[in-house]
Amino acid sequence: LLFIGIYIKFIYIIIVMNAEFVLKQPIIAIALFVVLSISVFAGWEKAYGSGVGNSVEQTTDGGYIVVGYTPETDRDIYLIKTNAEGDSIWSRRFGGYDRDIGCSVAQTPDSGYIIAGYSRSFGAGDYDVWLLKTDAAGDTLWTRLYGGDGNDIGNCVVPTFDGGYAVIGWTPENEGDFYIIRTDSAGDTLWTKTYGGSNYDCGSSIVQTSDSGFIMVGETMDFGGADSAMLAIKTDAEGEVIWTKTYGGDRWDWGTSVAQTSDGGYIFSGFTYSFGIDPGLYLVKTDSAGDTVWTRKFSGSAPGMGESVTQTLDGGYVIVGSKRDSIMSDLDIYLVKTDSDGDTMWTRTLGGSEDDQGFSVRQTSEGGFVITGLSESLGGYASHVYLANTDSMGFIPPRDYHNIVTGWNLLSYPYNDTTATDELYPFAAPMIFGYSAEAGYYYLTEVFPGIGFWVLSREDTMLVWTPPGAASVSDTLLPGWNLIGTADHPVSVSAISTNPPSLLMLNPFGWNPSINAYECPDTLYPGCGYWVLSRDYGRITVGP
């Protein structure tokens, strides 16, 4: 098999070794430890300047556009353009003397961007809906403000089929109503509509439907017979209501995101306090008339909220939000993948030791997922704009500053250059070595792409022993990509087995520096890392 354009960021396989190290022949115990499943596509996490990311889209050049806001008291709209690897190409700030918030961004047909949010620096009221149009470089082409004397909020914008825009948000009329603004391509108002009753109603998300009308979702305290309910409104192209529906139970429920599905129906995400003791992410699937097909709740031991949903290429759905493992723990980004019936396929938590939250998710053209939000774990304690690109299983390869376990670790360095070991692992003890058939084990001063090497962490740990020359080693396989290795002797690929049988979807492959490419070898050699693709959970044995 030929693998083209595979870019894998720093994958680990753990090897524990005898503490009585002998330079030429250490006693090795290999605990064929699968660290992380990855796809053939690049994966990464990034943090950018202090701020929050509210919305993300993949752009036509393969990169990403993110909008949010800076965290200062006088906040500004914060727009970031990256390449496919998440490296910042440019960033822009928009705002004035007071608070200005960016909530939603989309790429426009001219390769520029449309941004919706709200401003307290400009306009007639306390807050006004703010719509900004930029060129491809993020430079302002025009801005428009909408609203009256009170607080008018713009939460989401979508380009329309005729080249104009539709914005959904909130206006203070009648204690709060859904507020939709329909504009032409220059941002000039075509019409506005408000929807709601005498109590609080707020629109969170809007999409144009295949019939040129609109579907929107949010929260209502007027309808549904509960403290609050998820409210969906379907209109025609002129904003005239076709139907309204509420979803939820007898407590607090609200909607945050909507998408039209391939069957003509709709998928809504949000949050629910109904249906059991624990609050959680709320997913509602309807037909084209808004009648419920199924609902799902995803909850843990502490509140979780579904901020964004999109239908995936396989007909299922992916939802991003935030959750806590316990009421006292920090927030983590929570990613849920379901099949077309809403049944869970997998869940992932992303983030570190501080608060991290996910606000927007989209499937990428490569089949993975791009997520934005905020992170206090990356880039320092303060909140930073968070952007992550996962594989199709929701995994992110470890970062190059990912913690190694105490004791001995086997690592593979699949970059296309060499790196001095003292630059790569300044925190490690000065024992970094590789293996060759001629010299056995030897100290390294440089590491090379695709070659396995061992590094000793300073901390002590419990070790597991296997005598040198062990016939086989085995451990767990995870669905997706896994890094494996062999002991101090070659092993034929034909000697690899799995339980249950036939778990591997592809033969192992690794980096061959002599041809500067990945290949599928017939034999696995000690000191090298190899990748296998597993279709499910199980165990793999390398050796007879």
Secondary structure as a PSIPRED ss2 file (coil, helix, strand):
# PSIPRED VFORMAT (PSIPRED V4.0)

   1 L C   1.000  0.000  0.000
   2 L C   1.000  0.000  0.000
   3 F C   1.000  0.000  0.000
   4 I C   1.000  0.000  0.000
   5 G C   1.000  0.000  0.000
   6 I C   1.000  0.000  0.000
   7 Y C   1.000  0.000  0.000
   8 I C   1.000  0.000  0.000
   9 K C   1.000  0.000  0.000
  10 F C   1.000  0.000  0.000
  11 I E   0.000  0.000  1.000
  12 Y E   0.000  0.000  1.000
  13 I E   0.000  0.000  1.000
  14 I E   0.000  0.000  1.000
  15 I E   0.000  0.000  1.000
  16 V E   0.000  0.000  1.000
  17 M E   0.000  0.000  1.000
  18 N C   1.000  0.000  0.000
  19 A C   1.000  0.000  0.000
  20 E C   1.000  0.000  0.000
  21 F C   1.000  0.000  0.000
  22 V C   1.000  0.000  0.000
  23 L C   1.000  0.000  0.000
  24 K C   1.000  0.000  0.000
  25 Q C   1.000  0.000  0.000
  26 P C   1.000  0.000  0.000
  27 I C   1.000  0.000  0.000
  28 I E   0.000  0.000  1.000
  29 A E   0.000  0.000  1.000
  30 I E   0.000  0.000  1.000
  31 A E   0.000  0.000  1.000
  32 L E   0.000  0.000  1.000
  33 F E   0.000  0.000  1.000
  34 V E   0.000  0.000  1.000
  35 V C   1.000  0.000  0.000
  36 L C   1.000  0.000  0.000
  37 S C   1.000  0.000  0.000
  38 I C   1.000  0.000  0.000
  39 S C   1.000  0.000  0.000
  40 V C   1.000  0.000  0.000
  41 F C   1.000  0.000  0.000
  42 A C   1.000  0.000  0.000
  43 G C   1.000  0.000  0.000
  44 W E   0.000  0.000  1.000
  45 E E   0.000  0.000  1.000
  46 K E   0.000  0.000  1.000
  47 A E   0.000  0.000  1.000
  48 Y E   0.000  0.000  1.000
  49 G E   0.000  0.000  1.000
  50 S E   0.000  0.000  1.000
  51 G C   1.000  0.000  0.000
  52 V E   0.000  0.000  1.000
  53 G E   0.000  0.000  1.000
  54 N E   0.000  0.000  1.000
  55 S E   0.000  0.000  1.000
  56 V E   0.000  0.000  1.000
  57 E E   0.000  0.000  1.000
  58 Q E   0.000  0.000  1.000
  59 T C   1.000  0.000  0.000
  60 T C   1.000  0.000  0.000
  61 D C   1.000  0.000  0.000
  62 G C   1.000  0.000  0.000
  63 G C   1.000  0.000  0.000
  64 Y E   0.000  0.000  1.000
  65 I E   0.000  0.000  1.000
  66 V E   0.000  0.000  1.000
  67 V E   0.000  0.000  1.000
  68 G E   0.000  0.000  1.000
  69 Y E   0.000  0.000  1.000
  70 T C   1.000  0.000  0.000
  71 P C   1.000  0.000  0.000
  72 E C   1.000  0.000  0.000
  73 T C   1.000  0.000  0.000
  74 D C   1.000  0.000  0.000
  75 R C   1.000  0.000  0.000
  76 D C   1.000  0.000  0.000
  77 I E   0.000  0.000  1.000
  78 Y E   0.000  0.000  1.000
  79 L E   0.000  0.000  1.000
  80 I E   0.000  0.000  1.000
  81 K E   0.000  0.000  1.000
  82 T E   0.000  0.000  1.000
  83 N C   1.000  0.000  0.000
  84 A C   1.000  0.000  0.000
  85 E C   1.000  0.000  0.000
  86 G C   1.000  0.000  0.000
  87 D C   1.000  0.000  0.000
  88 S E   0.000  0.000  1.000
  89 I E   0.000  0.000  1.000
  90 W E   0.000  0.000  1.000
  91 S E   0.000  0.000  1.000
  92 R E   0.000  0.000  1.000
  93 R E   0.000  0.000  1.000
  94 F E   0.000  0.000  1.000
  95 G C   1.000  0.000  0.000
  96 G C   1.000  0.000  0.000
  97 Y C   1.000  0.000  0.000
  98 D C   1.000  0.000  0.000
  99 R C   1.000  0.000  0.000
 100 D E   0.000  0.000  1.000
 101 I E   0.000  0.000  1.000
 102 G E   0.000  0.000  1.000
 103 C E   0.000  0.000  1.000
 104 S E   0.000  0.000  1.000
 105 V E   0.000  0.000  1.000
 106 A E   0.000  0.000  1.000
 107 Q E   0.000  0.000  1.000
 108 T C   1.000  0.000  0.000
 109 P C   1.000  0.000  0.000
 110 D C   1.000  0.000  0.000
 111 S C   1.000  0.000  0.000
 112 G C   1.000  0.000  0.000
 113 Y E   0.000  0.000  1.000
 114 I E   0.000  0.000  1.000
 115 I E   0.000  0.000  1.000
 116 A E   0.000  0.000  1.000
 117 G E   0.000  0.000  1.000
 118 Y E   0.000  0.000  1.000
 119 S E   0.000  0.000  1.000
 120 R C   1.000  0.000  0.000
 121 S C   1.000  0.000  0.000
 122 F C   1.000  0.000  0.000
 123 G C   1.000  0.000  0.000
 124 A C   1.000  0.000  0.000
 125 G C   1.000  0.000  0.000
 126 D C   1.000  0.000  0.000
 127 Y E   0.000  0.000  1.000
 128 D E   0.000  0.000  1.000
 129 V E   0.000  0.000  1.000
 130 W E   0.000  0.000  1.000
 131 L E   0.000  0.000  1.000
 132 L E   0.000  0.000  1.000
 133 K E   0.000  0.000  1.000
 134 T E   0.000  0.000  1.000
 135 D C   1.000  0.000  0.000
 136 A C   1.000  0.000  0.000
 137 A C   1.000  0.000  0.000
 138 G C   1.000  0.000  0.000
 139 D C   1.000  0.000  0.000
 140 T E   0.000  0.000  1.000
 141 L E   0.000  0.000  1.000
 142 W E   0.000  0.000  1.000
 143 T E   0.000  0.000  1.000
 144 R E   0.000  0.000  1.000
 145 L E   0.000  0.000  1.000
 146 Y E   0.000  0.000  1.000
 147 G C   1.000  0.000  0.000
 148 G C   1.000  0.000  0.000
 149 D C   1.000  0.000  0.000
 150 G C   1.000  0.000  0.000
 151 N E   0.000  0.000  1.000
 152 D C   1.000  0.000  0.000
 153 I E   0.000  0.000  1.000
 154 G E   0.000  0.000  1.000
 155 N E   0.000  0.000  1.000
 156 C E   0.000  0.000  1.000
 157 V E   0.000  0.000  1.000
 158 V E   0.000  0.000  1.000
 159 P E   0.000  0.000  1.000
 160 T C   1.000  0.000  0.000
 161 F C   1.000  0.000  0.000
 162 D C   1.000  0.000  0.000
 163 G C   1.000  0.000  0.000
 164 G C   1.000  0.000  0.000
 165 Y E   0.000  0.000  1.000
 166 A E   0.000  0.000  1.000
 167 V E   0.000  0.000  1.000
 168 I E   0.000  0.000  1.000
 169 G E   0.000  0.000  1.000
 170 W E   0.000  0.000  1.000
 171 T E   0.000  0.000  1.000
 172 P C   1.000  0.000  0.000
 173 E H   0.000  1.000  0.000
 174 N H   0.000  1.000  0.000
 175 E H   0.000  1.000  0.000
 176 G C   1.000  0.000  0.000
 177 D E   0.000  0.000  1.000
 178 F E   0.000  0.000  1.000
 179 Y E   0.000  0.000  1.000
 180 I E   0.000  0.000  1.000
 181 I E   0.000  0.000  1.000
 182 R E   0.000  0.000  1.000
 183 T E   0.000  0.000  1.000
 184 D C   1.000  0.000  0.000
 185 S C   1.000  0.000  0.000
 186 A C   1.000  0.000  0.000
 187 G C   1.000  0.000  0.000
 188 D C   1.000  0.000  0.000
 189 T E   0.000  0.000  1.000
 190 L E   0.000  0.000  1.000
 191 W E   0.000  0.000  1.000
 192 T E   0.000  0.000  1.000
 193 K E   0.000  0.000  1.000
 194 T E   0.000  0.000  1.000
 195 Y E   0.000  0.000  1.000
 196 G C   1.000  0.000  0.000
 197 G C   1.000  0.000  0.000
 198 S C   1.000  0.000  0.000
 199 N C   1.000  0.000  0.000
 200 Y C   1.000  0.000  0.000
 201 D E   0.000  0.000  1.000
 202 C E   0.000  0.000  1.000
 203 G E   0.000  0.000  1.000
 204 S E   0.000  0.000  1.000
 205 S E   0.000  0.000  1.000
 206 I E   0.000  0.000  1.000
 207 V E   0.000  0.000  1.000
 208 Q E   0.000  0.000  1.000
 209 T C   1.000  0.000  0.000
 210 S C   1.000  0.000  0.000
 211 D C   1.000  0.000  0.000
 212 S C   1.000  0.000  0.000
 213 G C   1.000  0.000  0.000
 214 F E   0.000  0.000  1.000
 215 I E   0.000  0.000  1.000
 216 M E   0.000  0.000  1.000
 217 V E   0.000  0.000  1.000
 218 G E   0.000  0.000  1.000
 219 E E   0.000  0.000  1.000
 220 T E   0.000  0.000  1.000
 221 M C   1.000  0.000  0.000
 222 D C   1.000  0.000  0.000
 223 F C   1.000  0.000  0.000
 224 G C   1.000  0.000  0.000
 225 G C   1.000  0.000  0.000
 226 A C   1.000  0.000  0.000
 227 D C   1.000  0.000  0.000
 228 S E   0.000  0.000  1.000
 229 A E   0.000  0.000  1.000
 230 M E   0.000  0.000  1.000
 231 L E   0.000  0.000  1.000
 232 A E   0.000  0.000  1.000
 233 I E   0.000  0.000  1.000
 234 K E   0.000  0.000  1.000
 235 T E   0.000  0.000  1.000
 236 D C   1.000  0.000  0.000
 237 A C   1.000  0.000  0.000
 238 E C   1.000  0.000  0.000
 239 G C   1.000  0.000  0.000
 240 E C   1.000  0.000  0.000
 241 V E   0.000  0.000  1.000
 242 I E   0.000  0.000  1.000
 243 W E   0.000  0.000  1.000
 244 T E   0.000  0.000  1.000
 245 K E   0.000  0.000  1.000
 246 T E   0.000  0.000  1.000
 247 Y E   0.000  0.000  1.000
 248 G C   1.000  0.000  0.000
 249 G C   1.000  0.000  0.000
 250 D C   1.000  0.000  0.000
 251 R C   1.000  0.000  0.000
 252 W E   0.000  0.000  1.000
 253 D E   0.000  0.000  1.000
 254 W E   0.000  0.000  1.000
 255 G E   0.000  0.000  1.000
 256 T E   0.000  0.000  1.000
 257 S E   0.000  0.000  1.000
 258 V E   0.000  0.000  1.000
 259 A E   0.000  0.000  1.000
 260 Q E   0.000  0.000  1.000
 261 T C   1.000  0.000  0.000
 262 S C   1.000  0.000  0.000
 263 D C   1.000  0.000  0.000
 264 G C   1.000  0.000  0.000
 265 G C   1.000  0.000  0.000
 266 Y E   0.000  0.000  1.000
 267 I E   0.000  0.000  1.000
 268 F E   0.000  0.000  1.000
 269 S E   0.000  0.000  1.000
 270 G E   0.000  0.000  1.000
 271 F E   0.000  0.000  1.000
 272 T E   0.000  0.000  1.000
 273 Y C   1.000  0.000  0.000
 274 S C   1.000  0.000  0.000
 275 F C   1.000  0.000  0.000
 276 G C   1.000  0.000  0.000
 277 I C   1.000  0.000  0.000
 278 D C   1.000  0.000  0.000
 279 P C   1.000  0.000  0.000
 280 G E   0.000  0.000  1.000
 281 L E   0.000  0.000  1.000
 282 Y E   0.000  0.000  1.000
 283 L E   0.000  0.000  1.000
 284 V E   0.000  0.000  1.000
 285 K E   0.000  0.000  1.000
 286 T E   0.000  0.000  1.000
 287 D C   1.000  0.000  0.000
 288 S C   1.000  0.000  0.000
 289 A C   1.000  0.000  0.000
 290 G C   1.000  0.000  0.000
 291 D C   1.000  0.000  0.000
 292 T E   0.000  0.000  1.000
 293 V E   0.000  0.000  1.000
 294 W E   0.000  0.000  1.000
 295 T E   0.000  0.000  1.000
 296 R E   0.000  0.000  1.000
 297 K E   0.000  0.000  1.000
 298 F E   0.000  0.000  1.000
 299 S E   0.000  0.000  1.000
 300 G C   1.000  0.000  0.000
 301 S C   1.000  0.000  0.000
 302 A C   1.000  0.000  0.000
 303 P C   1.000  0.000  0.000
 304 G E   0.000  0.000  1.000
 305 M E   0.000  0.000  1.000
 306 G E   0.000  0.000  1.000
 307 E E   0.000  0.000  1.000
 308 S E   0.000  0.000  1.000
 309 V E   0.000  0.000  1.000
 310 T E   0.000  0.000  1.000
 311 Q E   0.000  0.000  1.000
 312 T C   1.000  0.000  0.000
 313 L C   1.000  0.000  0.000
 314 D C   1.000  0.000  0.000
 315 G C   1.000  0.000  0.000
 316 G C   1.000  0.000  0.000
 317 Y E   0.000  0.000  1.000
 318 V E   0.000  0.000  1.000
 319 I E   0.000  0.000  1.000
 320 V E   0.000  0.000  1.000
 321 G E   0.000  0.000  1.000
 322 S E   0.000  0.000  1.000
 323 K E   0.000  0.000  1.000
 324 R E   0.000  0.000  1.000
 325 D C   1.000  0.000  0.000
 326 S C   1.000  0.000  0.000
 327 I C   1.000  0.000  0.000
 328 M C   1.000  0.000  0.000
 329 S C   1.000  0.000  0.000
 330 D C   1.000  0.000  0.000
 331 L E   0.000  0.000  1.000
 332 D E   0.000  0.000  1.000
 333 I E   0.000  0.000  1.000
 334 Y E   0.000  0.000  1.000
 335 L E   0.000  0.000  1.000
 336 V E   0.000  0.000  1.000
 337 K E   0.000  0.000  1.000
 338 T E   0.000  0.000  1.000
 339 D C   1.000  0.000  0.000
 340 S C   1.000  0.000  0.000
 341 D C   1.000  0.000  0.000
 342 G C   1.000  0.000  0.000
 343 D C   1.000  0.000  0.000
 344 T E   0.000  0.000  1.000
 345 M E   0.000  0.000  1.000
 346 W E   0.000  0.000  1.000
 347 T E   0.000  0.000  1.000
 348 R E   0.000  0.000  1.000
 349 T E   0.000  0.000  1.000
 350 L E   0.000  0.000  1.000
 351 G C   1.000  0.000  0.000
 352 G C   1.000  0.000  0.000
 353 S C   1.000  0.000  0.000
 354 E C   1.000  0.000  0.000
 355 D C   1.000  0.000  0.000
 356 D E   0.000  0.000  1.000
 357 Q E   0.000  0.000  1.000
 358 G E   0.000  0.000  1.000
 359 F E   0.000  0.000  1.000
 360 S E   0.000  0.000  1.000
 361 V E   0.000  0.000  1.000
 362 R E   0.000  0.000  1.000
 363 Q E   0.000  0.000  1.000
 364 T C   1.000  0.000  0.000
 365 S C   1.000  0.000  0.000
 366 E C   1.000  0.000  0.000
 367 G C   1.000  0.000  0.000
 368 G C   1.000  0.000  0.000
 369 F E   0.000  0.000  1.000
 370 V E   0.000  0.000  1.000
 371 I E   0.000  0.000  1.000
 372 T E   0.000  0.000  1.000
 373 G E   0.000  0.000  1.000
 374 L E   0.000  0.000  1.000
 375 S E   0.000  0.000  1.000
 376 E C   1.000  0.000  0.000
 377 S C   1.000  0.000  0.000
 378 L C   1.000  0.000  0.000
 379 G C   1.000  0.000  0.000
 380 G C   1.000  0.000  0.000
 381 Y C   1.000  0.000  0.000
 382 A C   1.000  0.000  0.000
 383 S C   1.000  0.000  0.000
 384 H E   0.000  0.000  1.000
 385 V E   0.000  0.000  1.000
 386 Y E   0.000  0.000  1.000
 387 L E   0.000  0.000  1.000
 388 A E   0.000  0.000  1.000
 389 N E   0.000  0.000  1.000
 390 T E   0.000  0.000  1.000
 391 D C   1.000  0.000  0.000
 392 S C   1.000  0.000  0.000
 393 M C   1.000  0.000  0.000
 394 G C   1.000  0.000  0.000
 395 F C   1.000  0.000  0.000
 396 I C   1.000  0.000  0.000
 397 P C   1.000  0.000  0.000
 398 P C   1.000  0.000  0.000
 399 R C   1.000  0.000  0.000
 400 D C   1.000  0.000  0.000
 401 Y C   1.000  0.000  0.000
 402 H C   1.000  0.000  0.000
 403 N C   1.000  0.000  0.000
 404 I C   1.000  0.000  0.000
 405 V C   1.000  0.000  0.000
 406 T C   1.000  0.000  0.000
 407 G C   1.000  0.000  0.000
 408 W E   0.000  0.000  1.000
 409 N E   0.000  0.000  1.000
 410 L E   0.000  0.000  1.000
 411 L E   0.000  0.000  1.000
 412 S E   0.000  0.000  1.000
 413 Y E   0.000  0.000  1.000
 414 P C   1.000  0.000  0.000
 415 Y C   1.000  0.000  0.000
 416 N C   1.000  0.000  0.000
 417 D C   1.000  0.000  0.000
 418 T C   1.000  0.000  0.000
 419 T E   0.000  0.000  1.000
 420 A E   0.000  0.000  1.000
 421 T H   0.000  1.000  0.000
 422 D H   0.000  1.000  0.000
 423 E H   0.000  1.000  0.000
 424 L H   0.000  1.000  0.000
 425 Y C   1.000  0.000  0.000
 426 P C   1.000  0.000  0.000
 427 F C   1.000  0.000  0.000
 428 A C   1.000  0.000  0.000
 429 A C   1.000  0.000  0.000
 430 P C   1.000  0.000  0.000
 431 M C   1.000  0.000  0.000
 432 I E   0.000  0.000  1.000
 433 F E   0.000  0.000  1.000
 434 G E   0.000  0.000  1.000
 435 Y E   0.000  0.000  1.000
 436 S E   0.000  0.000  1.000
 437 A C   1.000  0.000  0.000
 438 E C   1.000  0.000  0.000
 439 A C   1.000  0.000  0.000
 440 G E   0.000  0.000  1.000
 441 Y E   0.000  0.000  1.000
 442 Y E   0.000  0.000  1.000
 443 Y E   0.000  0.000  1.000
 444 L C   1.000  0.000  0.000
 445 T C   1.000  0.000  0.000
 446 E E   0.000  0.000  1.000
 447 V E   0.000  0.000  1.000
 448 F C   1.000  0.000  0.000
 449 P E   0.000  0.000  1.000
 450 G C   1.000  0.000  0.000
 451 I E   0.000  0.000  1.000
 452 G E   0.000  0.000  1.000
 453 F E   0.000  0.000  1.000
 454 W E   0.000  0.000  1.000
 455 V E   0.000  0.000  1.000
 456 L E   0.000  0.000  1.000
 457 S C   1.000  0.000  0.000
 458 R C   1.000  0.000  0.000
 459 E C   1.000  0.000  0.000
 460 D C   1.000  0.000  0.000
 461 T C   1.000  0.000  0.000
 462 M C   1.000  0.000  0.000
 463 L C   1.000  0.000  0.000
 464 V C   1.000  0.000  0.000
 465 W C   1.000  0.000  0.000
 466 T C   1.000  0.000  0.000
 467 P C   1.000  0.000  0.000
 468 P C   1.000  0.000  0.000
 469 G C   1.000  0.000  0.000
 470 A C   1.000  0.000  0.000
 471 A C   1.000  0.000  0.000
 472 S C   1.000  0.000  0.000
 473 V E   0.000  0.000  1.000
 474 S E   0.000  0.000  1.000
 475 D E   0.000  0.000  1.000
 476 T E   0.000  0.000  1.000
 477 L E   0.000  0.000  1.000
 478 L C   1.000  0.000  0.000
 479 P C   1.000  0.000  0.000
 480 G E   0.000  0.000  1.000
 481 W E   0.000  0.000  1.000
 482 N E   0.000  0.000  1.000
 483 L E   0.000  0.000  1.000
 484 I E   0.000  0.000  1.000
 485 G C   1.000  0.000  0.000
 486 T C   1.000  0.000  0.000
 487 A C   1.000  0.000  0.000
 488 D C   1.000  0.000  0.000
 489 H C   1.000  0.000  0.000
 490 P C   1.000  0.000  0.000
 491 V E   0.000  0.000  1.000
 492 S E   0.000  0.000  1.000
 493 V H   0.000  1.000  0.000
 494 S H   0.000  1.000  0.000
 495 A H   0.000  1.000  0.000
 496 I E   0.000  0.000  1.000
 497 S E   0.000  0.000  1.000
 498 T E   0.000  0.000  1.000
 499 N E   0.000  0.000  1.000
 500 P C   1.000  0.000  0.000
 501 P C   1.000  0.000  0.000
 502 S C   1.000  0.000  0.000
 503 L C   1.000  0.000  0.000
 504 L E   0.000  0.000  1.000
 505 M C   1.000  0.000  0.000
 506 L C   1.000  0.000  0.000
 507 N C   1.000  0.000  0.000
 508 P C   1.000  0.000  0.000
 509 F E   0.000  0.000  1.000
 510 G E   0.000  0.000  1.000
 511 W E   0.000  0.000  1.000
 512 N E   0.000  0.000  1.000
 513 P C   1.000  0.000  0.000
 514 S C   1.000  0.000  0.000
 515 I C   1.000  0.000  0.000
 516 N C   1.000  0.000  0.000
 517 A E   0.000  0.000  1.000
 518 Y E   0.000  0.000  1.000
 519 E E   0.000  0.000  1.000
 520 C C   1.000  0.000  0.000
 521 P C   1.000  0.000  0.000
 522 D C   1.000  0.000  0.000
 523 T E   0.000  0.000  1.000
 524 L E   0.000  0.000  1.000
 525 Y C   1.000  0.000  0.000
 526 P C   1.000  0.000  0.000
 527 G C   1.000  0.000  0.000
 528 C E   0.000  0.000  1.000
 529 G C   1.000  0.000  0.000
 530 Y E   0.000  0.000  1.000
 531 W E   0.000  0.000  1.000
 532 V E   0.000  0.000  1.000
 533 L E   0.000  0.000  1.000
 534 S E   0.000  0.000  1.000
 535 R C   1.000  0.000  0.000
 536 D C   1.000  0.000  0.000
 537 Y C   1.000  0.000  0.000
 538 G E   0.000  0.000  1.000
 539 R E   0.000  0.000  1.000
 540 I E   0.000  0.000  1.000
 541 T E   0.000  0.000  1.000
 542 V E   0.000  0.000  1.000
 543 G C   1.000  0.000  0.000
 544 P C   1.000  0.000  0.000
